[in-house]
Amino acid sequence: MSNFQDNLFDKVQQNSDISPNEVYKVANSVKNADFSDEKTVRALVQRLAKMANKPISKAKEDKIVESITKNNMPMDMQTLNKMFKK
């Protein structure tokens, strides 16, 4: 694993208490996922929220699902952080 990946996983684990193995499992489970399918995306959002032990409101879940399925997901970390913290 590269130094960048190590640092990324360390950061994820510090901020959310999610292990690198759990991240890999989720990544492998969505390799061929259809991100335009609302049901698929909603299940992924719920799974990630549960893994992170972070409750997510229905309104926030709806907003995230809509952004992903409509391909309007921002790609910069600052905008993503703002979206998830609302």
Contact map, one row per residue, 1 for C-alpha under 8 A:
11101100000000000000000000000000000000000000000000000000000000000000000000000000000000
11111100000000000000000000000000000000000000000000000000000000000000000000000000000000
11111110000000000000000000000000000000000000000000000000000000000000000000000000000000
01111111000000000000000000000000000000000000000000000000000000000000000000000000000000
11111111100000000000000000000000000000000000000000000000000000000000000000000000000000
11111111110000000000000000000000000000000000000000000000000000000000000000000000000000
00111111111000000000000000000000000000000000000000000000000000000000000000000000000000
00011111111100000000000000000000000000000000000000000000000000000000000000000000000000
00001111111110000011000000000000000000000000000000000000000000000000000000000000000000
00000111111111000000000000000000000000000000000000000000000000000000000000000000000000
00000011111111100000000000000000000000000000000000000000000000000000000000000000000000
00000001111111111110000000000000000000000000000000000000000000000000000000000000000000
00000000111111111111000000000000000000000000000000000000000000000000000000000000000000
00000000011111111000000000000000000000000000000000000000000000000000000000000000000000
00000000001111111000000000000000000000000000000000000000000000000000000000000000000000
00000000000111111100000000000000000000000000000000011000000000000000000000000000000000
00000000000111111110000000000000000000000000000000010000000000000000000000000000000000
00000000000110011111011000000000000000000000000000110000000000000000000000000000000000
00000000100110001111111000000000000000000000000000000000000000000000000000000000000000
00000000100010000111111100000000000000000000000000000000000000000000000000000000000000
00000000000000000011111110000000000000000000000000000000000000000000000000000000000000
00000000000000000111111111000000000000000000000000000000000000000000000000000000000000
00000000000000000111111111100000000000000000000000000000000000000000000000000000000000
00000000000000000001111111110000000000000000000000000000000000000000000000000000000000
00000000000000000000111111111000000000000000000000000000000000000000000000000000000000
00000000000000000000011111111100000000000000000000000000000000000000000000000000000000
00000000000000000000001111111110000000000000000000000000000000000000000000000000000000
00000000000000000000000111111110000000000000000000000000000000000000000000000000000000
00000000000000000000000011111111100000000000000000000000000000000000000000000000000000
00000000000000000000000001111111100000000000000000000000000000000000000000000000000000
00000000000000000000000000111111100000000000000000000000000000000000000000000000000000
00000000000000000000000000001111110000000000000000000000000000000000000000000000000000
00000000000000000000000000001111111000010000000000000000000000000000000000000000000000
00000000000000000000000000000001111110011000000000000000000000000000000000000000000000
00000000000000000000000000000000111111011000000000000000000000000001100000000000000000
00000000000000000000000000000000011111001000000000000000000000000001111000000000000000
00000000000000000000000000000000011111111000000000000000000000000000100000000000000000
00000000000000000000000000000000001111111100000000000000000000001100100000000000000000
00000000000000000000000000000000000011111110000000000000000000000000000000000000000000
00000000000000000000000000000000111011111111000000000000000000000000000000000000000000
00000000000000000000000000000000011111111111100000000000000000001001100000000000000000
00000000000000000000000000000000000001111111110000000000000010001000000000000000000000
00000000000000000000000000000000000000111111111000000000000000000000000000000000000000
00000000000000000000000000000000000000011111111100000000000000000000000000000000000000
00000000000000000000000000000000000000001111111110000000000010011000000000000000000000
00000000000000000000000000000000000000000111111111000001000010000000000000000000000000
00000000000000000000000000000000000000000011111111100000000000000000000000000000000000
00000000000000000000000000000000000000000001111111110000000000000000000000000000000000
00000000000000000000000000000000000000000000111111111111000000000000000000000000000000
00000000000000000000000000000000000000000000011111111110000000000000000000000000000000
00000000000000000100000000000000000000000000001111111100000000000000000000000000000000
00000000000000011100000000000000000000000000000111111100000000000000000000000000000000
00000000000000010000000000000000000000000000000011111110000000000000000000000000000000
00000000000000000000000000000000000000000000000011111111000000000000000000000000000000
00000000000000000000000000000000000000000000000011001111100000000000000000000000000000
00000000000000000000000000000000000000000000010010000111110110000000000000000000000000
00000000000000000000000000000000000000000000000000000011111110000000000000000000000000
00000000000000000000000000000000000000000000000000000001111111000000000000000000000000
00000000000000000000000000000000000000000000000000000000111111100000000000000000000000
00000000000000000000000000000000000000000000000000000001111111110000000000000000000101
00000000000000000000000000000000000000000100110000000001111111111000000000000000000000
00000000000000000000000000000000000000000000000000000000011111111100000000000000000000
00000000000000000000000000000000000000000000000000000000001111111110000000000000000000
00000000000000000000000000000000000000000000100000000000000111111111000000000000001000
00000000000000000000000000000000000001001100100000000000000011111111100000000000000000
00000000000000000000000000000000000001000000000000000000000001111111110000000000000000
00000000000000000000000000000000000000000000000000000000000000111111111110000000000000
00000000000000000000000000000000001100001000000000000000000000011111111110000000000000
00000000000000000000000000000000001111001000000000000000000000001111111100000000000000
00000000000000000000000000000000000100000000000000000000000000000111111110000000000000
00000000000000000000000000000000000100000000000000000000000000000011111110000000000000
00000000000000000000000000000000000000000000000000000000000000000011111111000000000000
00000000000000000000000000000000000000000000000000000000000000000011011111100000000000
00000000000000000000000000000000000000000000000000000000000000000000000111110011000000
00000000000000000000000000000000000000000000000000000000000000000000000011111011000000
00000000000000000000000000000000000000000000000000000000000000000000000001111111000000
00000000000000000000000000000000000000000000000000000000000000000000000000111111100000
00000000000000000000000000000000000000000000000000000000000000000000000000011111110000
00000000000000000000000000000000000000000000000000000000000000000000000001111111111000
00000000000000000000000000000000000000000000000000000000000000000000000001111111111100
00000000000000000000000000000000000000000000000000000000000000000000000000001111111110
00000000000000000000000000000000000000000000000000000000000000000000000000000111111111
00000000000000000000000000000000000000000000000000000000000000010000000000000011111111
00000000000000000000000000000000000000000000000000000000000100000000000000000001111111
00000000000000000000000000000000000000000000000000000000000000000000000000000000111111
00000000000000000000000000000000000000000000000000000000000100000000000000000000011111
